[in-house]
Amino acid sequence: MEPDLVRRIAEGAQVRLDAGLMASVAAQRSRVLTALSAGEPVYGVNTGAGRFAGTKLTARQQADHQSRLLVGRSVGGPPWLPERDVRALFAVRLRGLLSPETGASAEAARFLVERLNDGFVPAVPRGGFGSAGEIIPLSHAFQTFLGVGTVLAGGAELPAAEALAQRGVRPYRPGPKEGMTFLQGSPMATAHALLRAAEGAHVVDLQLVACAMTIDAMGAPRAGYRPELAGPDEVLADVLREVGELVKGSVVRDLVQAPVSVRVGPQALAHARRTLRELDAAASRMLAAPTDSPAFVGGEFVSTAGFHAAEPGLRMDAATAALAHVGEVSVQRMHRLLDGRFSGLPDQLTPDQGPQAGLTVVHKRAVGELHALRRLATPATLGTLDTSAGQEDVQAFACAAGEELRTAIDLLLTITACELMIAHQAHVLRDKPGAPALRERYRRVGELVPPALEDRPLGPEITALAAALRSRRADLSARPAG
């Protein structure tokens, strides 16, 4: 399963299972059941879990053990994971169910696919879990297959048993080892990484456009955006090339040097792009790797550490820090545009200075968003503690890093909306055509947020512009037009 397929499923794509693949899954399941029948200790299957790993279970205890595993660990609560994240989690889990190391049944895979296709959305906690893997959120996700717990329907909470009944579906009874399989690995962290990497790349593209608009509206010198100045850094060279193409052909004022924030935007954006691409690559590796524990490898069951999502977690922390730096540069650029000493335009970008405040308060909104964004740059992945009486003594906290990155992206989107508004106002007051590649983009921003030549409440307009950027209704792609 490719990362883009996970993202498409998250957005609502239906899933079909190949008949040949399902035959392979069924054959592997038969081999797993044969191996289990030997009676050798297999963690979480015929033994207890965690501190009770050394406790052998009787045949009677094993009969219900896989179901109990799913029910007994659901200690989380709201806020719940958004629907698209739950769908991404399901897609990643499906990839695991179809892998030979897992040895899950074809019936389990089909049940999961049917729930994806009929809009079944379990209430999965977004935080509040300190396990080595993801047993707490995954128990919330998959106990619902048993008709236990809560699902989300139309913004309301609904008992899982009722949701299954509405679909005419009988609860699923996990077979040997399947309860453990549903709880193992880090599908939620992988889903976070896949979704947040794409969302982060989108906001960085929008920031590139905002950077170019500020350069254009200020009439800043262009020589510093030559790709050859990147040396061997191909990512920076691409950013410099894109900025250069966007600002080509407009008026340049007689300035010796633009402020630092206007000059270093490409460097901040290149680092953010590189960091997000590394995150996406880490998520792709996590998606492709066996994460079940115990995994069935070489005819035997092996305890693994595939649940330890350290790399995607640490890379999400790094991405949050990179976006915070992009936000800092953006907020400083806005301040320079509002200052006539740097922009050559009326202070605060108002033609009626004194009676009208102009857009300085928009900058203040951006400063507040940046203050919140900076606080998220503290790593979420650090701070392990003992649990399970010492059996689990390390946690990755990757999902916490994913939630921080989600919030950071939203905050940077609002900062970006503020800079686009300010750059558009500066462009209007400059009363020049502007760079050809930016003219349509100025028009799109202006449709959502007309110039504020007289003071008016701008909060709703900032919110509307940020929402349009998030949903891509306002298409301001960083790729140069032409």
C-alpha positions in Angstrom: 0.0 0.0 0.0 1.4 3.3 -1.1 1.3 6.5 1.1 -0.8 8.3 -1.5 -3.4 5.5 -1.3 -3.6 5.9 2.5 -4.2 9.7 1.9 -6.9 9.0 -0.7 -8.7 6.5 1.7 -8.5 9.2 4.4 -10.4 11.5 2.1 -13.1 9.0 1.5 -12.0 6.7 -1.3 -13.6 3.2 -1.3 -11.5 0.1 -1.0 -11.6 -3.2 -2.9 -9.6 -6.3 -2.0 -8.0 -8.4 -4.7 -9.1 -12.0 -4.8 -5.6 -13.3 -5.3 -4.3 -11.3 -2.4 -7.1 -12.6 -0.2 -6.3 -16.2 -1.1 -2.6 -15.6 -0.1 -3.8 -14.0 3.2 -6.0 -17.1 3.9 -3.2 -19.5 3.1 -0.9 -17.7 5.5 -3.5 -17.6 8.2 -3.7 -21.4 7.9 0.0 -21.7 8.5 -0.2 -19.4 11.5 -3.0 -21.5 13.0 -1.0 -24.6 12.5 2.0 -23.1 14.2 -0.2 -21.9 17.1 -1.6 -25.4 17.6 1.9 -26.6 18.7 1.2 -25.0 22.1 4.5 -23.2 22.4 4.2 -19.9 24.5 3.2 -17.0 22.2 3.0 -13.6 23.8 -0.5 -12.3 24.2 -2.0 -15.4 22.5 -1.7 -18.2 25.0 0.0 -16.0 27.6 -1.0 -12.8 29.4 0.2 -9.4 28.2 2.6 -6.9 29.8 3.7 -7.8 33.3 1.7 -11.1 32.9 3.7 -12.3 29.8 4.9 -15.2 31.8 1.4 -16.4 32.7 0.2 -19.3 30.6 -3.5 -19.2 29.7 -5.8 -22.2 29.7 -7.7 -23.2 26.6 -10.9 -21.7 28.2 -9.1 -18.5 29.0 -7.7 -18.3 25.4 -11.2 -18.5 23.9 -12.1 -15.0 25.0 -8.6 -13.5 25.5 -8.4 -11.8 22.1 -11.7 -10.0 22.8 -10.7 -9.0 26.3 -7.5 -7.5 25.0 -9.5 -5.0 22.9 -11.9 -4.2 25.7 -9.7 -3.9 28.7 -7.4 -1.1 27.5 -9.9 1.5 26.4 -9.2 4.1 29.1 -9.0 7.2 26.8 -11.5 10.0 26.3 -12.3 13.0 24.2 -11.4 15.0 22.2 -11.7 12.4 19.5 -9.6 11.9 16.4 -11.1 13.5 13.2 -12.8 11.2 10.8 -10.1 11.4 8.1 -7.5 10.5 10.6 -9.5 7.5 11.7 -9.8 6.4 8.1 -6.1 6.8 7.6 -5.5 4.7 10.8 -7.8 2.0 9.4 -5.9 2.1 6.1 -2.6 1.6 7.8 -4.0 -1.2 9.9 -5.4 -2.8 6.8 -1.9 -2.9 5.3 -0.7 -4.7 8.4 -3.6 -7.2 8.3 -2.6 -8.1 4.7 1.1 -8.6 5.4 2.3 -12.2 5.8 4.1 -11.5 9.1 0.8 -10.7 10.8 -1.0 -13.9 9.8 -4.5 -12.3 10.3 -7.5 -13.9 8.7 -9.1 -12.8 5.4 -12.3 -12.3 7.4 -10.6 -9.6 9.6 -9.4 -7.7 6.6 -12.8 -7.9 4.9 -14.5 -6.7 8.0 -12.2 -3.7 8.2 -12.7 -2.8 4.6 -16.4 -3.0 4.9 -16.3 -0.6 7.8 -14.2 1.8 5.8 -16.6 1.6 2.9 -19.8 2.1 5.1 -18.5 5.1 7.0 -18.0 3.4 10.4 -15.9 5.9 12.5 -14.9 4.8 16.0 -14.3 7.4 18.7 -10.5 7.3 19.1 -8.8 9.5 21.7 -6.3 12.1 20.3 -4.2 12.0 23.5 -3.9 10.9 27.0 -2.0 7.6 26.5 1.5 6.7 27.8 1.9 3.2 26.5 5.0 1.9 24.7 2.9 1.5 21.6 -0.7 2.5 20.8 -2.8 0.0 22.7 -5.0 2.6 24.3 -6.2 4.4 21.1 -6.2 1.1 19.1 -8.4 -0.6 21.7 -10.9 2.3 21.3 -10.7 1.9 17.5 -11.2 -1.9 17.3 -13.3 -2.8 20.3 -16.1 -1.2 18.2 -15.8 -4.2 15.9 -17.0 -6.3 18.8 -20.0 -3.9 19.4 -18.3 -2.3 22.4 -17.5 1.3 22.8 -18.5 4.4 20.8 -18.6 5.5 17.2 -19.1 9.0 15.7 -22.1 9.6 13.5 -23.0 13.0 12.2 -21.2 14.8 15.0 -22.9 12.7 17.7 -21.6 9.7 19.7 -23.4 6.4 19.2 -22.9 3.0 20.8 -20.9 0.8 18.6 -23.5 -2.1 18.9 -26.2 0.2 17.6 -24.0 1.4 14.7 -23.3 -2.2 13.7 -27.0 -3.1 14.0 -28.0 -0.1 11.8 -25.7 -1.6 9.1 -27.1 -5.1 9.6 -23.7 -6.3 10.7 -23.0 -8.9 13.4 -20.1 -8.0 15.7 -16.7 -9.5 14.8 -15.2 -12.1 17.0 -11.4 -12.1 16.7 -9.7 -15.4 16.2 -6.4 -16.6 17.8 -3.8 -13.8 17.8 -6.1 -11.3 16.1 -6.8 -9.2 19.2 -3.1 -8.7 19.6 -2.7 -7.8 15.9 -5.4 -5.1 16.1 -3.5 -3.6 19.1 0.1 -3.8 17.8 2.3 -1.4 15.8 1.8 2.3 15.5 -0.8 2.9 12.8 -2.0 6.1 14.4 1.5 7.6 14.4 2.0 6.5 10.8 -1.3 8.0 9.8 -0.3 11.2 11.6 3.0 11.4 9.7 1.5 10.7 6.3 -1.3 13.2 6.7 0.7 15.9 8.5 3.5 15.7 5.9 1.1 16.4 3.1 -0.7 19.2 5.0 2.6 20.7 6.1 3.9 20.7 2.5 0.7 22.5 1.4 1.1 25.3 4.0 4.8 25.7 3.0 3.8 26.1 -0.6 1.3 28.8 0.5 4.1 30.5 2.6 6.2 30.6 -0.5 3.5 32.5 -2.3 3.2 34.9 0.7 6.9 35.4 0.7 6.9 36.2 -3.1 3.9 38.6 -2.6 5.8 40.5 0.1 8.9 40.8 -2.0 6.8 42.0 -5.0 4.7 44.5 -2.9 7.8 45.9 -1.2 9.6 46.2 -4.5 12.6 44.5 -3.0 15.8 43.7 -4.9 15.7 40.3 -6.7 19.3 39.3 -7.2 19.4 37.3 -4.0 16.9 34.8 -5.3 19.1 33.3 -8.0 19.2 29.5 -7.8 23.0 29.4 -8.2 23.3 30.9 -4.8 22.1 27.6 -3.3 25.3 25.8 -4.1 24.8 22.0 -3.9 21.5 22.4 -2.0 18.9 21.3 -4.6 15.9 21.9 -2.3 17.0 25.6 -1.7 17.8 26.0 -5.4 14.2 24.9 -6.2 12.7 27.3 -3.7 14.9 30.2 -5.0 13.9 29.3 -8.6 10.2 29.3 -7.7 10.4 32.6 -5.8 12.3 34.1 -8.7 9.7 33.0 -11.2 6.9 34.4 -9.1 8.4 37.9 -8.7 9.8 38.2 -12.2 8.8 41.2 -14.2 7.6 43.7 -11.6 8.9 47.0 -10.4 12.0 47.0 -8.2 12.5 50.0 -6.0 15.9 51.7 -5.6 16.9 49.8 -2.4 20.5 48.7 -1.5 19.2 45.9 0.7 15.9 44.5 1.8 15.3 43.5 5.5 16.7 40.2 6.6 13.2 38.6 6.9 12.5 39.4 3.3 15.9 37.9 2.2 15.9 34.7 4.2 12.4 33.5 3.5 13.7 30.9 0.9 16.2 29.4 3.4 13.5 28.9 6.0 11.1 27.4 3.4 13.8 25.1 2.0 14.5 23.7 5.5 10.8 23.2 6.1 10.3 21.4 2.8 13.3 19.2 3.4 12.1 18.3 6.9 8.6 17.4 5.7 9.9 15.3 2.9 12.1 13.4 5.4 9.0 12.9 7.5 7.0 11.5 4.6 9.9 9.1 3.8 10.0 8.0 7.4 6.2 7.4 7.4 6.6 5.4 4.1 9.2 3.2 5.8 6.9 2.7 8.8 4.0 1.8 6.5 6.1 -0.8 4.7 7.7 -2.5 7.7 6.3 -5.4 9.7 4.9 -3.9 13.0 3.0 -6.9 14.5 4.3 -8.4 17.7 4.6 -11.2 17.9 5.3 -11.4 14.2 5.3 -14.7 12.3 8.7 -14.9 10.6 10.5 -17.9 9.3 7.9 -20.2 10.8 8.1 -18.9 14.3 6.6 -16.2 16.4 9.0 -13.3 17.3 8.5 -10.4 19.7 9.3 -7.2 17.8 9.6 -3.5 18.4 7.6 -2.3 15.4 5.4 -0.4 17.7 8.2 2.1 18.6 7.4 5.0 16.3 10.5 7.0 17.3 11.6 8.1 13.9 8.2 9.5 12.7 7.7 11.1 16.1 11.0 12.8 16.3 10.6 14.0 12.7 7.2 15.4 13.4 8.8 17.3 16.3 11.5 18.6 13.9 8.8 19.6 11.4 6.9 21.6 14.0 10.1 23.5 14.8 10.8 24.1 11.1 7.3 25.5 10.7 7.7 27.7 13.8 10.8 29.3 12.1 8.8 29.8 8.9 6.2 31.6 11.0 8.7 33.8 12.7 10.1 35.0 9.3 6.6 35.6 8.0 5.5 37.7 11.0 8.6 39.8 10.7 8.0 40.3 6.9 4.5 41.6 7.7 5.9 44.1 10.2 8.3 45.5 7.6 5.5 45.9 5.1 3.5 47.9 7.6 6.5 50.3 8.2 6.8 53.0 5.6 10.6 53.2 6.2 10.9 49.8 4.6 7.9 49.6 2.3 7.8 53.1 0.9 4.1 53.0 1.5 1.8 54.7 4.1 2.5 53.5 7.6 0.2 50.6 8.7 -1.0 50.4 5.1 -3.8 52.9 5.5 -4.3 55.9 3.2 -6.0 57.8 6.0 -3.5 57.8 8.8 -4.8 58.7 12.2 -8.5 58.1 11.7 -8.0 54.6 10.3 -5.7 52.0 12.0 -5.0 50.1 8.8 -3.7 46.5 9.0 -1.4 46.8 12.1 -4.0 44.8 14.1 -3.7 42.0 11.5 -0.1 41.8 12.4 -1.0 41.6 16.1 -3.2 38.6 15.3 -0.3 37.0 13.6 2.0 37.7 16.6 -0.5 35.9 18.8 -0.7 32.9 16.5 3.1 32.8 16.4 3.4 32.9 20.2 1.2 29.8 20.3 3.2 28.1 17.5 6.5 28.7 19.3 5.3 26.9 22.4 4.6 23.8 20.3 8.3 23.5 19.3 9.1 21.8 22.6 9.6 18.2 21.6 6.7 16.0 22.5 8.6 12.7 22.0 10.9 13.1 25.1 10.1 12.0 28.6 9.9 8.2 29.0 8.5 6.6 32.2 8.1 3.1 33.6 4.7 1.4 33.1 3.5 -2.2 33.6 5.7 -2.6 36.6 8.8 -2.0 34.5 7.9 -4.4 31.6 7.3 -1.2 29.5 9.9 1.4 30.2 10.1 3.5 27.0 7.5 5.4 25.1 7.8 7.2 21.8 4.9 9.7 22.3 4.8 10.0 18.5 1.0 10.6 18.4 1.5 13.6 20.8 4.1 14.9 18.3 1.5 14.4 15.5 -1.1 16.4 17.4 1.4 19.2 18.0 2.3 19.3 14.3 -1.4 19.3 13.4 -1.9 22.4 15.5 1.3 24.0 14.2 0.0 23.7 10.6 -3.3 25.3 11.5 -1.5 28.2 13.3 0.8 28.7 10.3 -2.2 28.7 8.0 -3.6 31.6 9.9 -0.3 33.5 9.9 -0.1 32.9 6.2 -3.6 34.3 5.7 -2.5 37.4 7.6 0.6 37.9 5.4 -1.4 37.4 2.2 -3.9 40.0 3.4 -1.2 42.5 4.2 0.8 41.9 1.0 -2.4 42.3 -1.0 -3.2 45.6 0.7 0.4 46.8 0.0 0.0 45.7 -3.6 -3.2 47.8 -3.9 -1.6 50.8 -2.4 1.5 50.5 -4.5 -0.9 50.8 -7.5 1.4 48.9 -9.9 0.6 45.9 -12.0 2.8 43.6 -9.9 4.6 40.5 -11.1 2.7 38.7 -13.9 2.8 35.3 -12.1 1.3 36.9 -9.0 -1.6 38.9 -10.5 -4.1 36.1 -10.5 -3.1 35.2 -7.0 -3.6 38.8 -5.8 -7.0 38.7 -7.5 -8.0 35.5 -5.6 -6.9 36.9 -2.3 -8.8 40.1 -3.0 -12.0 38.2 -3.8 -12.0 36.8 -0.3 -10.6 39.8 1.5 -11.1 43.1 -0.2 -8.6 46.0 0.6 -9.3 47.5 4.1 -9.2 51.2 3.1 -11.5 51.9 6.0 -11.4 50.0 9.3 -13.8 47.1 9.6 -13.9 43.8 11.6 -11.3 41.6 9.9 -11.4 38.6 12.2 -14.1 36.7 10.2 -12.2 37.5 7.0 -9.0 36.1 8.4 -10.9 32.9 9.4 -12.5 32.6 6.0 -9.3 33.1 4.1 -7.5 30.5 6.3 -10.3 28.0 5.8 -10.2 28.6 2.0 -6.4 28.0 2.0 -6.8 24.9 4.1 -9.5 23.4 1.9 -7.7 24.6 -1.3 -10.7 26.5 -2.4 -8.3 29.4 -2.7 -5.8 27.8 -5.1 -2.6 29.7 -4.6 -0.2 27.0 -5.7 3.4 27.9 -5.4 4.1 26.4 -8.8 4.6 29.4 -11.1 1.8 30.0 -13.6 2.7 29.8 -17.2 
